[in-house]
Amino acid sequence: MVNKKEKAYTTFTISRICGVYPTTVANWIDKGSLKAFITPGGHRRVERGELFKFLKKYNVTAPQGLIVRRRRKRKRILVVDDDNNVMKSIVKILENSIEKYEILTARDGFQAGQLVSDFKPEIVVLDIMLPGVDGFSVCAEIKKRSAAIKILAITGFDSPETREKIFAAGTDDYLPKPFGMKVFLEKIRKLGKQ
């Protein structure tokens, strides 16, 4: 059965897209060239993804506006840092990357906790040395709420002890400040694929 969010096309609509008769589309379906499902009323329907595969395989160009490709969902990233300049730099790097992200910022651990609940980020860029609630506690709290949220810990106070402590708190990756744009984006992309 088709997912409610997934659009399904009739043989008539597909015939208009491909410039053929509806019976031709029915023959494609019956021969197995175009994968379809049958409704309880006995009508053939083709899911959007299957139609795209068929069009690509047979090099058919759909008329403008008949089929709208779904936009890839943007990853949500929460940037947590009390240093305004560092935060602005990170946001600028993310905004100028090839991938497009939804970005929110927080200046402290308390605000970060609220935004994790409300914004539901997939990735959190987390400064370790925050005022009030430190990054170690914030990291542990985020992972307690959802292990699926990926955390990139950043710090200007790099040491083996700091790294050990932040990984023990549950971070997924670690980056000492200052860092280059390329290295930062590689880590974000890697976390986004996990």
C-alpha positions in Angstrom: 0.0 0.0 0.0 1.2 3.5 -0.7 2.4 5.7 2.1 0.0 8.6 2.7 2.7 11.1 2.1 3.7 9.4 -1.1 1.8 10.5 -4.2 0.3 7.9 -6.4 -0.4 8.4 -10.1 -3.2 7.0 -12.3 -2.6 5.4 -15.7 -4.3 8.5 -17.3 -1.9 10.9 -15.5 1.1 8.9 -16.5 -0.2 8.7 -20.1 -0.2 12.5 -20.2 3.3 12.7 -18.7 4.7 10.3 -21.3 2.6 11.3 -24.2 1.0 7.9 -24.8 -2.4 6.3 -24.5 -3.6 5.1 -21.0 -3.8 1.5 -22.5 -0.1 1.7 -23.2 0.6 2.6 -19.6 -1.6 -0.3 -18.5 0.4 -2.6 -20.8 3.7 -1.4 -19.2 2.3 -2.2 -15.8 0.9 -5.6 -16.9 4.3 -6.5 -18.4 6.2 -5.5 -15.3 8.1 -2.6 -16.9 6.4 -0.1 -14.6 5.8 -1.3 -11.0 2.3 -0.5 -9.7 -0.2 -1.6 -7.1 -4.0 -2.2 -7.5 -6.5 -0.3 -5.4 -9.4 -2.1 -3.7 -11.5 -0.8 -6.6 -9.3 -2.6 -9.1 -7.5 0.5 -10.4 -3.8 0.6 -11.2 -1.7 3.2 -9.3 2.0 4.0 -9.5 4.0 5.5 -6.6 6.0 8.6 -7.2 9.3 6.8 -6.7 8.5 4.0 -9.1 7.4 6.6 -11.7 10.7 8.4 -11.4 12.7 5.2 -11.8 10.7 4.3 -14.9 11.1 7.8 -16.4 14.9 7.8 -15.7 15.3 4.2 -17.1 13.6 5.0 -20.4 14.9 8.6 -20.6 11.5 10.2 -20.6 11.4 13.9 -19.6 8.3 14.9 -17.7 6.6 18.2 -18.5 7.4 21.1 -16.2 5.1 21.3 -13.2 3.4 17.9 -13.6 5.8 16.2 -11.2 7.4 18.1 -8.4 10.4 16.3 -6.9 10.4 16.2 -3.1 13.0 18.4 -1.5 15.5 16.6 0.6 14.8 17.3 4.2 17.3 19.7 5.7 19.3 18.5 8.6 18.7 20.5 11.8 21.9 21.7 13.6 22.1 23.3 16.9 25.2 25.4 17.6 26.0 25.9 21.3 28.8 28.4 22.1 29.1 31.3 24.5 31.7 33.1 22.3 29.7 35.2 19.8 32.5 35.3 17.2 33.0 31.6 17.2 29.2 31.0 17.0 28.9 33.4 14.0 31.9 31.8 12.3 30.3 28.3 12.6 26.9 29.5 11.4 28.5 31.2 8.4 30.5 28.0 7.5 27.2 26.0 7.7 25.2 28.5 5.7 27.8 28.6 3.0 28.2 24.9 2.6 26.9 22.9 -0.3 24.5 21.1 1.9 21.7 23.3 3.3 21.0 23.1 7.0 18.4 24.5 9.4 20.5 26.2 12.1 19.7 27.5 15.6 22.0 28.8 18.2 22.3 28.7 22.0 24.7 30.5 24.3 24.5 28.3 27.3 23.6 24.8 28.5 20.1 25.7 29.8 19.1 27.2 26.4 20.6 24.3 24.6 18.5 21.9 26.7 15.3 23.8 25.8 16.2 23.9 22.1 17.0 20.2 22.0 13.4 19.5 23.1 11.8 22.1 20.8 13.9 22.2 17.7 14.9 18.5 17.8 18.3 18.8 16.0 20.0 15.8 14.4 23.4 17.3 15.1 24.6 19.5 18.0 27.9 21.5 17.7 28.7 21.8 21.4 31.4 24.0 23.1 32.7 22.2 26.2 33.4 25.3 28.3 30.0 26.9 28.8 28.9 29.2 31.6 26.7 27.6 34.2 26.0 24.1 33.0 29.2 22.9 31.3 29.4 21.0 27.9 30.1 17.7 29.6 26.8 17.8 31.5 24.9 19.1 28.4 26.3 16.3 26.3 25.4 13.6 28.8 21.8 15.0 29.1 21.3 15.2 25.3 22.5 11.6 25.0 20.2 10.5 27.8 17.2 12.1 26.0 18.1 10.7 22.5 21.1 8.7 21.5 20.2 9.4 17.9 21.3 13.1 18.2 24.9 13.3 17.0 27.2 15.6 19.0 30.4 17.3 17.7 32.2 18.6 20.8 34.5 21.7 20.3 36.9 23.3 22.7 39.8 25.7 23.0 41.2 23.7 25.9 42.3 20.6 24.2 44.0 17.9 26.3 43.9 14.1 26.5 41.9 14.4 29.8 39.3 16.7 28.2 38.9 14.3 25.2 38.6 11.3 27.5 36.0 13.1 29.6 33.8 14.4 26.7 33.8 10.9 25.0 32.8 9.4 28.3 29.9 11.9 28.4 28.7 10.5 25.0 30.0 12.8 22.3 30.2 11.3 18.8 33.2 13.4 17.6 35.6 16.0 18.9 37.4 19.0 17.4 39.9 21.4 19.1 39.7 25.1 18.4 40.9 26.8 16.2 39.8 24.5 13.4 39.6 24.8 9.6 36.4 25.1 7.7 37.1 21.9 5.6 37.8 19.7 8.6 34.7 21.0 10.4 32.4 20.4 7.4 33.9 16.9 6.9 33.0 16.0 10.5 29.5 17.5 10.1 28.9 15.5 6.9 30.1 12.3 8.5 27.8 12.8 11.5 24.9 13.6 9.2 25.4 10.2 7.5 25.4 8.1 10.7 
